[in-house]
Amino acid sequence: MKKTLIVNYTPRENSNTKKMLDYFITKNKDKTDFSILDLTKNTPDLLLNDNLNLVVARNFGGVELNEEEQKLLDKNDQLTNQLLDTDYVVVATPVYNYSLPATVKAWFDAVIQAGRTFAATEKGLVGLSVNTKALVLTTSGSDLGSEPMEKLNFATPLASACFDLMGISTESITVFGTQQYADKLESLIETSKKEIDLLSERWY
Ligand SMILES: Cc1cc2nc3c(=O)[nH]c(=O)nc-3n(C[C@H](O)[C@H](O)[C@H](O)COP(=O)(O)O)c2cc1C
C-alpha cells in the first residue's frame, strides 16, 4: 500500500482547513497508509546560528559532523527522512499574512536539504524526490483566488515552489474567503470535498 504523510498545521479550534483534511483522511483511510505529522506538537527547529552553520558545513561543504553536532540536526533530519519515505504528502494549512504560517515554512526549511531532497549540480538545482506527489489543502479569510486580491496569494505558490525544488509536483485545493463569504462557507467546503474526491480517485 502506498504511503501518505500528512503535514498538519491547523491549530485553530473548529479549523476550516482541518475539516478538509479530516474529509481527505476519512475518504482514503483504507487506500493508503497514513503517517501524521502535527506541526503544533512536533515543530521543526528554526534554522539559527548553530544548526544553520552545521547544515551548510555538512550539506554543502561535505564536512562530517561529530555526535554532538549531529544531535543538533536530528529533529530536522528525522522530518526529512519522513518525507523521503512517503509516496504522497498532504500539507494542511491556513493562509497567514498572505503566505504560509512560519511553522509550515519552518517545515519546508527543515526538509529542503541539499544532497537529500535536492542536489546542486552544474545544470542548477535538481529535485531528488521526483516520485512523490503533494497536495496543499488551504483556506484564507479573504478571497485570494480572484481579483483584486489574487496577487496577494503567496501561500500556494510558495508551497508549490518549495515542493518543486525537491522535484515534487503539487496540486492545491483551496477555500478562499472563509470570512468574506461566511454565509456560503458550508457550500464552499462541500465544493472542496468534491475536488478531494476527484483527486483521491486519481491518486489511489
Ligand atoms: C494569524 C492570522 C493571519 C491571517 N492572515 C490572513 C491573510 O493574510 N489573508 C487572509 O485572507 N486571511 C488571513 N487570515 C484568515 C485565515 O486565513 C482564515 O480564517 C482561514 O480560513 C483560517 O483557517 P482555519 O480555520 O483552518 O484556522 C489570517 C488568520 C490568522 C489567525
The ligand as a Gaussian input file, in Angstrom:
#p B3LYP/6-31G(d) Opt

LIG

0 1
 C       -2.631000      34.979000      12.200000
 C       -3.623000      35.014000      11.086000
 C       -3.307000      35.627000       9.894000
 C       -4.209000      35.642000       8.835000
 N       -3.849000      36.236000       7.662000
 C       -4.716000      36.211000       6.625000
 C       -4.367000      36.817000       5.379000
 O       -3.286000      37.362000       5.185000
 N       -5.264000      36.766000       4.362000
 C       -6.477000      36.164000       4.506000
 O       -7.236000      36.135000       3.552000
 N       -6.823000      35.584000       5.677000
 C       -5.978000      35.596000       6.729000
 N       -6.329000      35.013000       7.918000
 C       -7.617000      34.308000       7.993000
 C       -7.446000      32.818000       7.821000
 O       -6.639000      32.509000       6.683000
 C       -8.794000      32.162000       7.612000
 O       -9.658000      32.467000       8.667000
 C       -8.623000      30.661000       7.482000
 O       -9.800000      30.093000       6.988000
 C       -8.254000      30.058000       8.830000
 O       -8.115000      28.693000       8.689000
 P       -8.520000      27.711000       9.885000
 O       -9.996000      27.792000      10.036000
 O       -8.052000      26.378000       9.385000
 O       -7.774000      28.180000      11.085000
 C       -5.456000      35.010000       8.979000
 C       -5.787000      34.399000      10.184000
 C       -4.895000      34.388000      11.220000
 C       -5.264000      33.706000      12.514000

